[in-house]
Amino acid sequence: MRPHYLGPLIIILENRGGAYVLCKLNGTVFGRPIAAFCVVPYKARTSIPLSDNFTNKEYLKKMQDSKSQGDNKEGTLEEEESKSEAEEDDREDLPVP
């Protein structure tokens, strides 16, 4: 993968793994956290005002609770959720001793 510029982005929050949840200026949130070393600061700002309804707050909470470090080993948040749901379904099928 070659480095390339994606344009000005807004850092929404930092998750537990140290990766950033980013969005474009139009409010589109990236599907997975991005590693901090991949983000090059252009101009430090204290805050950029966003409307309260620019994204789903439950989705942001899940992204914040994610322990992803932004590496390519993990998929999107939806893929992680579907894997965990499949594991739960498998556990329900097992007999209880």
Backbone as CSV, one residue per row, in Angstrom:
resi,resn,N_x,N_y,N_z,CA_x,CA_y,CA_z,C_x,C_y,C_z
1,MET,0.846,-1.179,0.000,0.000,0.000,0.000,0.890,1.239,0.000
2,ARG,0.610,2.135,-0.911,1.384,3.365,-0.988,0.755,4.438,-0.119
3,PRO,1.580,5.300,0.476,1.007,6.421,1.223,0.327,7.394,0.256
4,HIS,-0.796,7.915,0.649,-1.487,8.897,-0.171,-2.311,9.815,0.732
5,TYR,-2.570,10.995,0.222,-3.284,12.020,0.970,-4.782,11.850,0.770
6,LEU,-5.524,11.790,1.876,-6.976,11.628,1.802,-7.724,12.934,2.005
7,GLY,-7.005,14.010,2.231,-7.658,15.290,2.426,-7.769,15.645,3.888
8,PRO,-8.244,16.816,4.201,-8.382,17.176,5.619,-9.424,16.290,6.298
9,LEU,-9.069,15.776,7.449,-9.941,14.896,8.214,-10.095,15.444,9.625
10,ILE,-11.144,15.033,10.284,-11.414,15.463,11.655,-11.240,14.257,12.566
11,ILE,-10.470,14.427,13.631,-10.326,13.372,14.630,-11.508,13.483,15.576
12,ILE,-12.349,12.453,15.585,-13.531,12.442,16.442,-13.153,12.032,17.855
13,LEU,-12.405,10.943,17.963,-11.993,10.447,19.278,-10.840,9.477,19.118
14,GLU,-10.244,9.123,20.249,-9.189,8.116,20.284,-9.743,6.901,21.012
15,ASN,-9.591,5.712,20.427,-10.155,4.527,21.068,-9.191,3.962,22.105
16,ARG,-9.579,2.867,22.742,-8.772,2.275,23.810,-7.451,1.718,23.313
17,GLY,-7.381,1.371,22.043,-6.146,0.845,21.467,-5.178,1.927,21.035
18,GLY,-5.583,3.190,21.114,-4.715,4.299,20.734,-4.897,4.765,19.303
19,ALA,-5.813,4.155,18.562,-6.073,4.560,17.185,-7.133,5.665,17.166
20,TYR,-7.162,6.396,16.061,-8.101,7.504,15.925,-9.324,7.098,15.111
21,VAL,-10.478,7.597,15.516,-11.700,7.500,14.723,-11.795,8.825,13.978
22,LEU,-11.798,8.754,12.650,-11.750,9.948,11.812,-13.021,10.101,10.999
23,CYS,-13.286,11.338,10.606,-14.380,11.579,9.665,-13.947,12.637,8.670
24,LYS,-14.612,12.632,7.528,-14.368,13.645,6.512,-15.084,14.925,6.924
25,LEU,-14.855,15.985,6.195,-15.487,17.262,6.518,-16.995,17.227,6.332
26,ASN,-17.500,16.283,5.531,-18.947,16.178,5.347,-19.606,15.318,6.421
27,GLY,-18.814,14.787,7.375,-19.362,14.012,8.478,-19.323,12.510,8.288
28,THR,-18.802,12.034,7.160,-18.713,10.600,6.905,-17.620,9.995,7.773
29,VAL,-18.007,9.070,8.663,-17.053,8.446,9.578,-16.403,7.254,8.890
30,PHE,-15.082,7.119,9.036,-14.357,5.984,8.464,-14.850,4.697,9.103
31,GLY,-14.808,3.596,8.380,-15.338,2.316,8.832,-14.526,1.625,9.902
32,ARG,-13.284,2.024,10.106,-12.446,1.421,11.139,-11.494,2.476,11.679
33,PRO,-10.970,2.262,12.878,-9.997,3.208,13.427,-8.713,3.222,12.595
34,ILE,-8.025,4.356,12.602,-6.783,4.535,11.857,-5.643,4.703,12.861
35,ALA,-4.543,4.000,12.633,-3.393,4.072,13.532,-2.884,5.505,13.630
36,ALA,-2.469,5.896,14.822,-2.031,7.267,15.063,-0.836,7.642,14.191
37,PHE,0.076,6.691,13.922,1.257,7.022,13.119,0.909,7.269,11.653
38,CYS,-0.290,6.891,11.222,-0.725,7.133,9.843,-1.323,8.522,9.655
39,VAL,-1.596,9.203,10.745,-2.227,10.521,10.684,-1.146,11.583,10.851
40,VAL,-1.027,12.442,9.861,-0.042,13.513,9.913,-0.775,14.813,10.217
41,PRO,-0.461,15.448,11.348,-1.160,16.697,11.669,-0.760,17.805,10.697
42,TYR,-1.746,18.497,10.197,-1.495,19.596,9.271,-1.482,20.916,10.022
43,LYS,-2.516,21.144,10.783,-2.609,22.376,11.545,-3.387,22.059,12.813
44,ALA,-2.773,22.314,13.942,-3.435,22.006,15.212,-4.603,22.959,15.435
45,ARG,-5.723,22.402,15.819,-6.914,23.192,16.143,-7.446,22.708,17.471
46,THR,-8.063,23.597,18.199,-8.628,23.193,19.481,-9.886,22.370,19.278
47,SER,-10.754,22.793,18.394,-11.953,22.013,18.098,-12.583,22.513,16.802
48,ILE,-13.252,21.615,16.138,-14.018,21.958,14.947,-15.462,21.615,15.264
49,PRO,-16.350,22.587,15.260,-17.739,22.301,15.635,-18.430,21.401,14.611
50,LEU,-19.092,20.369,15.126,-19.895,19.464,14.309,-21.308,19.459,14.857
51,SER,-22.269,19.234,13.987,-23.646,19.165,14.464,-23.824,17.919,15.324
52,ASP,-24.790,17.939,16.215,-25.012,16.822,17.131,-25.469,15.556,16.415
53,ASN,-26.103,15.699,15.281,-26.647,14.531,14.586,-25.821,14.138,13.364
54,PHE,-24.518,14.410,13.356,-23.716,14.104,12.183,-23.456,12.605,12.032
55,THR,-23.561,11.827,13.122,-23.373,10.379,13.036,-24.101,9.685,14.176
56,ASN,-24.168,8.376,14.099,-24.834,7.553,15.101,-23.962,7.461,16.358
57,LYS,-24.475,7.902,17.492,-23.699,7.915,18.728,-23.385,6.502,19.229
58,GLU,-24.272,5.546,18.978,-24.000,4.155,19.376,-22.813,3.603,18.598
59,TYR,-22.740,3.934,17.311,-21.628,3.480,16.480,-20.316,4.077,16.984
60,LEU,-20.331,5.356,17.334,-19.126,5.992,17.865,-18.699,5.359,19.178
61,LYS,-19.660,5.005,20.024,-19.347,4.363,21.302,-18.664,3.021,21.064
62,LYS,-19.153,2.246,20.084,-18.531,0.961,19.760,-17.120,1.163,19.222
63,MET,-16.935,2.198,18.408,-15.604,2.487,17.878,-14.660,2.895,19.003
64,GLN,-15.173,3.668,19.966,-14.342,4.115,21.075,-13.955,2.940,21.968
65,ASP,-14.871,2.007,22.176,-14.594,0.851,23.022,-13.718,-0.187,22.328
66,SER,-13.554,-0.061,21.020,-12.733,-1.006,20.268,-11.283,-0.912,20.719
67,LYS,-10.621,-2.059,20.769,-9.211,-2.085,21.156,-8.305,-2.132,19.931
68,SER,-8.858,-1.864,18.766,-8.081,-1.860,17.532,-7.008,-0.792,17.600
69,GLN,-5.828,-1.138,17.108,-4.741,-0.174,17.062,-4.619,0.441,15.679
70,GLY,-5.583,0.142,14.824,-5.601,0.729,13.498,-4.749,-0.007,12.493
71,ASP,-4.287,-1.211,12.830,-3.487,-1.962,11.875,-4.391,-2.674,10.877
72,ASN,-3.806,-3.176,9.834,-4.579,-3.812,8.767,-4.992,-5.234,9.100
73,LYS,-4.618,-5.737,10.261,-4.954,-7.103,10.638,-6.432,-7.248,10.953
74,GLU,-7.068,-6.170,11.325,-8.474,-6.224,11.710,-9.333,-5.622,10.615
75,GLY,-10.557,-6.087,10.541,-11.488,-5.580,9.551,-12.260,-4.389,10.091
76,THR,-13.394,-4.146,9.486,-14.237,-3.051,9.927,-14.971,-3.440,11.198
77,LEU,-15.588,-2.482,11.826,-16.323,-2.726,13.065,-17.458,-3.714,12.829
78,GLU,-18.107,-3.636,11.674,-19.201,-4.550,11.367,-18.702,-5.994,11.286
79,GLU,-17.514,-6.202,10.715,-16.955,-7.552,10.630,-16.652,-8.096,12.019
80,GLU,-16.109,-7.240,12.904,-15.818,-7.673,14.270,-17.103,-8.065,14.989
81,GLU,-18.178,-7.286,14.798,-19.451,-7.581,15.450,-20.032,-8.897,14.945
82,SER,-19.963,-9.134,13.638,-20.528,-10.368,13.096,-19.747,-11.584,13.584
83,LYS,-18.422,-11.455,13.752,-17.619,-12.560,14.281,-17.998,-12.859,15.722
84,SER,-18.171,-11.802,16.538,-18.507,-12.027,17.943,-19.917,-12.611,18.079
85,GLU,-20.854,-12.194,17.219,-22.203,-12.760,17.254,-22.179,-14.232,16.851
86,ALA,-21.356,-14.583,15.867,-21.248,-15.980,15.437,-20.653,-16.837,16.551
87,GLU,-19.673,-16.289,17.273,-19.077,-17.026,18.389,-20.099,-17.247,19.495
88,GLU,-20.937,-16.237,19.759,-21.977,-16.374,20.781,-22.990,-17.441,20.371
89,ASP,-23.364,-17.457,19.092,-24.303,-18.467,18.601,-23.715,-19.868,18.753
90,ASP,-22.417,-20.002,18.481,-21.761,-21.307,18.617,-21.763,-21.765,20.070
91,ARG,-21.558,-20.834,21.002,-21.546,-21.183,22.419,-22.932,-21.603,22.900
92,GLU,-23.975,-21.009,22.331,-25.342,-21.355,22.733,-25.692,-22.780,22.322
93,ASP,-25.087,-23.277,21.246,-25.374,-24.624,20.758,-24.698,-25.715,21.583
94,LEU,-23.701,-25.352,22.386,-22.983,-26.344,23.179,-23.813,-26.792,24.374
95,PRO,-23.737,-28.081,24.723,-24.485,-28.547,25.901,-23.854,-28.018,27.180
96,VAL,-24.694,-27.737,28.151,-24.227,-27.234,29.441,-23.950,-28.430,30.343
97,PRO,-22.731,-28.527,30.941,-22.417,-29.676,31.802,-23.155,-29.638,33.114
